[in-house]
């Protein structure tokens, strides 16, 4: 019968706060880029709402709720939510620029 020597655990222990801090320092530039890209996506969507409002008013001869009304409609809110999620996912998962 052979006696096994007890193994000691690692002498360093990283708390969850240290893991979050490490993740934030590694990805802080990506988070800033996410905010900028989402802002640009929303600006582009607002311009598209303005173009569609112009076309409905001048070409379609329909009464329109205005650009801000179109931008705040439930369908556009769904597009904003899904589009922003896709932008954030793409920026965080993209590996270009990583060392």
C-alpha positions in Angstrom: 0.0 0.0 0.0 1.5 3.3 -1.1 0.8 6.6 0.6 0.1 9.5 -1.7 1.4 12.9 -0.9 -1.2 15.5 -0.4 -1.3 18.2 -3.1 -1.6 21.8 -2.2 -3.8 24.2 -4.2 -2.5 27.2 -6.0 -1.0 29.8 -3.8 -2.7 32.6 -5.7 -6.4 33.0 -5.8 -8.1 35.4 -8.2 -11.4 36.8 -7.0 -14.3 37.4 -9.4 -13.6 41.1 -9.1 -10.1 40.6 -10.2 -11.3 38.5 -13.2 -13.7 41.3 -14.2 -11.0 43.9 -13.8 -8.6 41.8 -16.0 -11.4 41.4 -18.6 -12.2 45.1 -18.6 -8.6 46.1 -19.1 -8.2 43.7 -22.0 -11.5 44.8 -23.6 -11.9 48.5 -22.7 -11.1 49.7 -26.2 -13.7 47.2 -27.6 -16.3 48.6 -25.2 -15.6 52.1 -26.4 -15.8 51.0 -30.0 -19.1 49.3 -29.2 -20.6 52.5 -27.9 -19.4 54.5 -31.0 -20.6 51.8 -33.4 -24.1 51.6 -31.8 -24.3 55.4 -32.0 -23.4 55.4 -35.7 -25.9 52.6 -36.3 -28.6 54.7 -34.7 -27.6 57.8 -36.6 -27.8 55.8 -39.9 -31.2 54.4 -38.9 -32.5 58.0 -38.1 -31.3 59.1 -41.6 -33.1 56.2 -43.2 -36.2 57.2 -41.3 -35.8 60.7 -42.6 -35.4 59.5 -46.2 -38.5 57.2 -45.9 -40.5 60.1 -44.4 -39.5 62.3 -47.3 -40.4 59.7 -49.9 -43.8 59.0 -48.3 -44.6 62.7 -48.1 -43.4 63.8 -51.5 -43.7 60.7 -53.7 -46.4 58.7 -52.0 -48.5 61.8 -51.0 -49.3 60.3 -47.6 -49.6 62.0 -44.3 -46.6 61.0 -42.2 -45.8 61.1 -38.5 -42.5 62.8 -39.1 -39.0 61.5 -38.9 -39.0 61.4 -35.1 -42.3 59.6 -35.1 -41.0 57.0 -37.5 -37.8 56.6 -35.4 -39.8 56.0 -32.2 -42.3 53.6 -33.8 -42.5 50.0 -32.4 -41.1 48.4 -35.6 -38.2 50.8 -35.5 -37.6 50.0 -31.8 -37.4 46.4 -32.7 -34.9 47.2 -35.5 -32.9 49.3 -33.1 -32.7 46.5 -30.5 -31.8 43.8 -32.9 -29.3 46.0 -34.9 -27.6 47.2 -31.8 -27.3 43.7 -30.5 -25.7 42.5 -33.8 -23.3 45.5 -33.8 -22.2 44.7 -30.2 -21.9 41.0 -30.9 -19.8 41.7 -34.0 -17.4 44.1 -32.4 -16.9 41.9 -29.3 -16.4 38.7 -31.3 -14.2 40.2 -34.1 -10.6 39.1 -33.6 -9.0 41.6 -35.9 -6.5 43.9 -34.2 -5.9 41.4 -31.4 -2.2 40.7 -30.6 
